[in-house]
């Protein structure tokens, strides 16, 4: 069986692309870090890959707003192929700055519409927040998550966050639609899966949302960093699902296994 091919889009200011590459390679994929300019000069190249990943960092220094410039570049110069990639059912993930980019180009929560209908705004604390948080894995659809990236995760996991603009915001109609469609993937919580407040909830997101997916479950965006918790020893308490690996690895492995 041929290896799964992953493309990681990078540009000035992205700084989590090597960790993301390492995570996918550990799961058995072949990974290319490709600069946005190379994709713009060869627009169909992106369709030759099986998984699309947009990493964390501070793309273009987060000028204007977090992820806004890169989201516009992707949408208006690669938009047709990116939308085609999403609607084909291929896995897409955006982490932290990548989540901001997916939302601001309109690939989440409705890639079929491809219009921005939500955003990620400034943390309620008005400062950069960097810590480990607990996340509740939503499993409302037949006790199973809708998102292919988060299958077989326990009810509560922990991942690190590091962001200044992570507050998920949408109007009530959109928020209700996301909830009704089971598109919320992760919520900030305490260690027992209960509702929590700052600092365990680092940004004040509406409905404590930490990650969402599209209705098909293949496009996934989240503020916490799974690529920073690949090994159990990376956790302050050395938690892990088998004594060796962290829950971050399981997230990437899910996408590879789904395609296989």
ZAKOLKE-455636 format. One record per residue (C-alpha): x, y, z; residue in one letter. Coordinates in steps of 0.001 Angstrom, whole numbers, plus 500000, padded with zeros to 6 digits. Example, Ala and Ser with C-alpha at 12.3 -4.5 7.8 and 13.67 -1.06 7.14 Angstrom:
// residues 2
((512300, 495500, 507800), "a")
((513670, 498940, 507140), "s")
END
This chain:
// residues 260
((500000, 500000, 500000), "x")
((501349, 503433, 499070), "x")
((502038, 505916, 501832), "x")
((499516, 508622, 502655), "x")
((500738, 511995, 501359), "x")
((500357, 515054, 503592), "x")
((500862, 518666, 502543), "x")
((501614, 521314, 505175), "x")
((501142, 524878, 503956), "x")
((503771, 527260, 505302), "x")
((504670, 530908, 504914), "x")
((506461, 533681, 506769), "x")
((505656, 533355, 510469), "x")
((504429, 529753, 510615), "x")
((506481, 528021, 513305), "x")
((504804, 524699, 514127), "x")
((505261, 523079, 510728), "x")
((508238, 520904, 511706), "x")
((506430, 519477, 514756), "x")
((503401, 518790, 512562), "x")
((505573, 517092, 509947), "x")
((507197, 514912, 512604), "x")
((503798, 513885, 514004), "x")
((502443, 512759, 510628), "x")
((505671, 510948, 509750), "x")
((505552, 509064, 513042), "x")
((502099, 507841, 511971), "x")
((503491, 506520, 508688), "x")
((502786, 509340, 506227), "x")
((504970, 511060, 503654), "x")
((504964, 514797, 504390), "x")
((505870, 517886, 502341), "x")
((506161, 521372, 503781), "x")
((505188, 523593, 500867), "x")
((505399, 527380, 500743), "x")
((502210, 529161, 499755), "x")
((503975, 530804, 496785), "x")
((504850, 527396, 495335), "x")
((501205, 526344, 495552), "x")
((500034, 529559, 493920), "x")
((502397, 528952, 490993), "x")
((501103, 525374, 490627), "x")
((497483, 525507, 491746), "x")
((496559, 521886, 491040), "x")
((499470, 520499, 493087), "x")
((497422, 520514, 496257), "x")
((494972, 517960, 494817), "x")
((497717, 515322, 494543), "x")
((497803, 515025, 498360), "x")
((495622, 512995, 500707), "x")
((495681, 515272, 503767), "x")
((495963, 519058, 504025), "x")
((497344, 520644, 507211), "x")
((497622, 524311, 508182), "x")
((500032, 524730, 511119), "x")
((500208, 527070, 514066), "x")
((502387, 530130, 514404), "x")
((501968, 533781, 513527), "x")
((501544, 533842, 509745), "x")
((502657, 537213, 508366), "x")
((503040, 538416, 511946), "x")
((499252, 538209, 512392), "x")
((498986, 541612, 510712), "x")
((495395, 542900, 510441), "x")
((494175, 539925, 512524), "x")
((495399, 536420, 513297), "x")
((495661, 534377, 510099), "x")
((493796, 536937, 507991), "x")
((496401, 537512, 505281), "x")
((497151, 533836, 504680), "x")
((493452, 532971, 504747), "x")
((492862, 535526, 501988), "x")
((495810, 534215, 499966), "x")
((494521, 530652, 500138), "x")
((490909, 531579, 499468), "x")
((491421, 533949, 496565), "x")
((494383, 532250, 494893), "x")
((493754, 528562, 495664), "x")
((490113, 528635, 496684), "x")
((488551, 526392, 494044), "x")
((490986, 523552, 494685), "x")
((490907, 523930, 498471), "x")
((487108, 523804, 498443), "x")
((487228, 520786, 496114), "x")
((489696, 519106, 498517), "x")
((487347, 519686, 501457), "x")
((484167, 518588, 499712), "x")
((485837, 515419, 498425), "x")
((486007, 514154, 502007), "x")
((489797, 514283, 502322), "x")
((491008, 515146, 505848), "x")
((491966, 518751, 506574), "x")
((493287, 520065, 509890), "x")
((494034, 523603, 511054), "x")
((495753, 524063, 514407), "x")
((495769, 527356, 516351), "x")
((496741, 529886, 513655), "x")
((495628, 527209, 511190), "x")
((492184, 527104, 512836), "x")
((491966, 530880, 512554), "x")
((492848, 530578, 508861), "x")
((490236, 527873, 508138), "x")
((487540, 529935, 509853), "x")
((488470, 533243, 508239), "x")
((488567, 531810, 504727), "x")
((485162, 530184, 505353), "x")
((486262, 526542, 505179), "x")
((484765, 526092, 508651), "x")
((482081, 525546, 509710), "x")
((480536, 525333, 506188), "x")
((483019, 524542, 503386), "x")
((480135, 524160, 500950), "x")
((479358, 527872, 501406), "x")
((483023, 528949, 501665), "x")
((482114, 532240, 503368), "x")
((483280, 533494, 506738), "x")
((480427, 533197, 509260), "x")
((482406, 532941, 512506), "x")
((485743, 534099, 513872), "x")
((488371, 533681, 516552), "x")
((488793, 536871, 518520), "x")
((490924, 538224, 521357), "x")
((491060, 536214, 524571), "x")
((488894, 537646, 527339), "x")
((492089, 538144, 529341), "x")
((493447, 540424, 526576), "x")
((496770, 538612, 526738), "x")
((498600, 535621, 525331), "x")
((497652, 532402, 527153), "x")
((500021, 529440, 527279), "x")
((499246, 526369, 529426), "x")
((497890, 522832, 529454), "x")
((494095, 522604, 529361), "x")
((491528, 519831, 529653), "x")
((489189, 519182, 526746), "x")
((485869, 517399, 526675), "x")
((485448, 515191, 523599), "x")
((481911, 515628, 522295), "x")
((480221, 512334, 521399), "x")
((476581, 513237, 520859), "x")
((476011, 511245, 517668), "x")
((475341, 507659, 518824), "x")
((478004, 508062, 521520), "x")
((480551, 508649, 518782), "x")
((482274, 511792, 517612), "x")
((481329, 513142, 514187), "x")
((484951, 514143, 513548), "x")
((487180, 511495, 511942), "x")
((490220, 513034, 513645), "x")
((488985, 512390, 517195), "x")
((487562, 508874, 517073), "x")
((488270, 506593, 520031), "x")
((489476, 509384, 522280), "x")
((488415, 509266, 525935), "x")
((485793, 511681, 527276), "x")
((488485, 514059, 528584), "x")
((492002, 514655, 527281), "x")
((494579, 517385, 527846), "x")
((496515, 519408, 525274), "x")
((498610, 522591, 525458), "x")
((497359, 525965, 524210), "x")
((499368, 529017, 523170), "x")
((497369, 531858, 521639), "x")
((496215, 535438, 521981), "x")
((493132, 535249, 519738), "x")
((491378, 531981, 520522), "x")
((487870, 533045, 521496), "x")
((485409, 531363, 519127), "x")
((482612, 533770, 518205), "x")
((479523, 533407, 515990), "x")
((476004, 534807, 516047), "x")
((473305, 532800, 517806), "x")
((471866, 531322, 514606), "x")
((475231, 529946, 513475), "x")
((476124, 528770, 516972), "x")
((472814, 526926, 517324), "x")
((473338, 525309, 513917), "x")
((476829, 524114, 514854), "x")
((475470, 522619, 518082), "x")
((472502, 520982, 516361), "x")
((474755, 519369, 513748), "x")
((477148, 518006, 516410), "x")
((479999, 520011, 514885), "x")
((481558, 520931, 518224), "x")
((484495, 518556, 518678), "x")
((486228, 519836, 521831), "x")
((485134, 522068, 524721), "x")
((487284, 523482, 527487), "x")
((486504, 521765, 530792), "x")
((487997, 520799, 534136), "x")
((489796, 517507, 534707), "x")
((486445, 515787, 535356), "x")
((484815, 517046, 532164), "x")
((482720, 519685, 533933), "x")
((482212, 523308, 532925), "x")
((485065, 525540, 533944), "x")
((486217, 529166, 533947), "x")
((489455, 531070, 533385), "x")
((492291, 530067, 533490), "x")
((491234, 526475, 532631), "x")
((489117, 528036, 529889), "x")
((491877, 530210, 528419), "x")
((489905, 532517, 526147), "x")
((486178, 532709, 526943), "x")
((484949, 531032, 523744), "x")
((481184, 530903, 523300), "x")
((479907, 527547, 524582), "x")
((483507, 526846, 525690), "x")
((484312, 525757, 522116), "x")
((487928, 524683, 521575), "x")
((487495, 522919, 518225), "x")
((484883, 522346, 515518), "x")
((484476, 520327, 512319), "x")
((482296, 520487, 509234), "x")
((479161, 518358, 508890), "x")
((481106, 515577, 507148), "x")
((483647, 515468, 509949), "x")
((486718, 515625, 507682), "x")
((487618, 519316, 508143), "x")
((488797, 519967, 511696), "x")
((490029, 523134, 513399), "x")
((491172, 523526, 516995), "x")
((493075, 526017, 519113), "x")
((495030, 523511, 521291), "x")
((498188, 521930, 519849), "x")
((498056, 518127, 519413), "x")
((501431, 518183, 517622), "x")
((503005, 519266, 520934), "x")
((501744, 516172, 522750), "x")
((502949, 513248, 520676), "x")
((504850, 511476, 523446), "x")
((503637, 510837, 526990), "x")
((506817, 512357, 528429), "x")
((505836, 515733, 526926), "x")
((502992, 515943, 529452), "x")
((503839, 517358, 532913), "x")
((502309, 514235, 534499), "x")
((503527, 511926, 531708), "x")
((499992, 510897, 530881), "x")
((499437, 508895, 527723), "x")
((497226, 506293, 526172), "x")
((499762, 503463, 526182), "x")
((502608, 504687, 528344), "x")
((504589, 505895, 525330), "x")
((502460, 508195, 523198), "x")
((500266, 511171, 524011), "x")
((496738, 511870, 522840), "x")
((498056, 514164, 520126), "x")
((499504, 511226, 518216), "x")
((496127, 509463, 518305), "x")
((494520, 512433, 516543), "x")
((496949, 512262, 513615), "x")
((496881, 508471, 513532), "x")
((493090, 508593, 513183), "x")
((493358, 510512, 509909), "x")
((495968, 508135, 508503), "x")
((493944, 505072, 509521), "x")
((490774, 506582, 508046), "x")
((492409, 506870, 504634), "x")
((493929, 503404, 504799), "x")
END
